C-alpha cells in the first residue's frame, strides 16, 4: 500500500463513501493500521463549498469528494481492494489536510 492509494470502502456507509484514500507516510508501513480519508460520492453532497479543502476526483467513472473532516485510522485488514492511485493529485490532498490542521485562521 502506497500513500494516495485508493481502496474500496468495506464499511457500512459504502454507498455514500465508496472509496477511501490512504494518506499516511510510508515511514509507518510497519504498523497494521493506515490513516485514510473518505472519498464521498459528489451526488450525496449538496455542494462543495471550499474546493481546496474538498477536491473532487473521478474514480471508476464516479465523481468523489475528499472529506478530510472524516479522517480515520483503520486496520489494513479492513481496507478493500486497491482501485487506483491519486499520487498525481497528492499535493491537492496534502493541501486539504494542511487546511484542516493549520493555525492560520485562528
TIFIKOL-119814 format. One record per residue (C-alpha): residue number from 1; residue in one letter; x, y, z. Coordinates in steps of 0.5 Angstrom, whole numbers, always signed. Layout:
BEGIN
+-----+--------+-------+-------+-------+
: num : residu :     x :     y :     z :
+-----+--------+-------+-------+-------+
: NUM :      A :     X :     Y :     Z :
...
+-----+--------+-------+-------+-------+
//
This chain:
BEGIN
+-----+--------+-------+-------+-------+
: num : residu :     x :     y :     z :
+-----+--------+-------+-------+-------+
:   1 :      X :    +0 :    +0 :    +0 :
:   2 :      X :    +3 :    +7 :    -2 :
:   3 :      X :    +1 :   +14 :    +0 :
:   4 :      X :    -5 :   +16 :    -4 :
:   5 :      X :    -7 :    +9 :    -6 :
:   6 :      X :   -15 :    +9 :    -7 :
:   7 :      X :   -18 :    +3 :    -4 :
:   8 :      X :   -26 :    +0 :    -4 :
:   9 :      X :   -29 :    +2 :    +3 :
:  10 :      X :   -32 :    -4 :    +6 :
:  11 :      X :   -36 :    +0 :   +12 :
:  12 :      X :   -43 :    +0 :   +13 :
:  13 :      X :   -43 :    +7 :    +9 :
:  14 :      X :   -40 :    +5 :    +3 :
:  15 :      X :   -46 :    +7 :    -2 :
:  16 :      X :   -44 :   +14 :    +0 :
:  17 :      X :   -37 :   +13 :    +1 :
:  18 :      X :   -35 :    +8 :    -4 :
:  19 :      X :   -27 :    +9 :    -3 :
:  20 :      X :   -22 :   +12 :    +2 :
:  21 :      X :   -15 :   +14 :    +0 :
:  22 :      X :    -9 :   +13 :    +4 :
:  23 :      X :    -5 :   +19 :    +7 :
:  24 :      X :    +0 :   +16 :   +12 :
:  25 :      X :    +7 :   +17 :   +10 :
:  26 :      X :   +11 :   +10 :    +8 :
:  27 :      X :   +15 :   +11 :   +14 :
:  28 :      X :   +10 :    +8 :   +18 :
:  29 :      X :    +9 :    +2 :   +14 :
:  30 :      X :   +11 :    -3 :   +19 :
:  31 :      X :    +4 :    -1 :   +23 :
:  32 :      X :    -2 :    -5 :   +22 :
:  33 :      X :    -6 :    +1 :   +21 :
:  34 :      X :    -7 :    +6 :   +16 :
:  35 :      X :    -9 :   +13 :   +16 :
:  36 :      X :   -15 :   +14 :   +11 :
:  37 :      X :   -19 :   +20 :    +8 :
:  38 :      X :   -26 :   +18 :    +6 :
:  39 :      X :   -28 :   +20 :    -2 :
:  40 :      X :   -35 :   +21 :    -2 :
:  41 :      X :   -40 :   +21 :    -8 :
:  42 :      X :   -41 :   +28 :   -10 :
:  43 :      X :   -48 :   +26 :   -12 :
:  44 :      X :   -49 :   +25 :    -4 :
:  45 :      X :   -47 :   +33 :    -2 :
:  46 :      X :   -51 :   +39 :    -3 :
:  47 :      X :   -45 :   +43 :    -5 :
:  48 :      X :   -37 :   +43 :    -5 :
:  49 :      X :   -36 :   +50 :    -1 :
:  50 :      X :   -29 :   +50 :    -1 :
:  51 :      X :   -26 :   +46 :    -7 :
:  52 :      X :   -19 :   +47 :    -4 :
:  53 :      X :   -21 :   +43 :    +2 :
:  54 :      X :   -25 :   +38 :    -1 :
:  55 :      X :   -22 :   +37 :    -8 :
:  56 :      X :   -26 :   +33 :   -13 :
:  57 :      X :   -23 :   +27 :   -16 :
:  58 :      X :   -26 :   +21 :   -21 :
:  59 :      X :   -25 :   +14 :   -19 :
:  60 :      X :   -28 :    +9 :   -24 :
:  61 :      X :   -32 :   +14 :   -27 :
:  62 :      X :   -35 :   +16 :   -21 :
:  63 :      X :   -34 :   +23 :   -18 :
:  64 :      X :   -32 :   +23 :   -11 :
:  65 :      X :   -30 :   +29 :    -6 :
:  66 :      X :   -24 :   +28 :    -1 :
:  67 :      X :   -27 :   +29 :    +6 :
:  68 :      X :   -22 :   +31 :   +11 :
:  69 :      X :   -26 :   +32 :   +17 :
:  70 :      X :   -27 :   +25 :   +17 :
:  71 :      X :   -20 :   +22 :   +17 :
:  72 :      X :   -19 :   +16 :   +21 :
:  73 :      X :   -14 :   +10 :   +22 :
:  74 :      X :   -16 :    +3 :   +20 :
:  75 :      X :   -13 :    -4 :   +21 :
:  76 :      X :   -10 :    -6 :   +14 :
:  77 :      X :   -15 :   -12 :   +14 :
:  78 :      X :   -21 :    -7 :   +14 :
:  79 :      X :   -19 :    -4 :    +7 :
:  80 :      X :   -22 :    -6 :    +1 :
:  81 :      X :   -19 :    -8 :    -6 :
:  82 :      X :   -14 :    -3 :    -9 :
:  83 :      X :   -17 :    +1 :   -14 :
:  84 :      X :   -13 :    +7 :   -16 :
:  85 :      X :    -8 :   +12 :   -14 :
:  86 :      X :    -8 :   +19 :   -13 :
:  87 :      X :    -1 :   +20 :   -13 :
:  88 :      X :    -1 :   +25 :   -18 :
:  89 :      X :    -6 :   +29 :   -14 :
:  90 :      X :    -2 :   +28 :    -8 :
:  91 :      X :    -1 :   +36 :    -7 :
:  92 :      X :    -8 :   +37 :    -7 :
:  93 :      X :    -9 :   +32 :    -2 :
:  94 :      X :    -4 :   +35 :    +3 :
:  95 :      X :    -6 :   +42 :    +2 :
:  96 :      X :   -13 :   +40 :    +4 :
:  97 :      X :   -10 :   +36 :   +10 :
:  98 :      X :    -6 :   +43 :   +12 :
:  99 :      X :   -12 :   +47 :   +11 :
: 100 :      X :   -15 :   +42 :   +17 :
: 101 :      X :    -9 :   +43 :   +22 :
: 102 :      X :    -7 :   +50 :   +20 :
: 103 :      X :    -7 :   +55 :   +25 :
: 104 :      X :    -7 :   +61 :   +20 :
: 105 :      X :   -15 :   +62 :   +21 :
: 106 :      X :   -15 :   +63 :   +29 :
+-----+--------+-------+-------+-------+
//
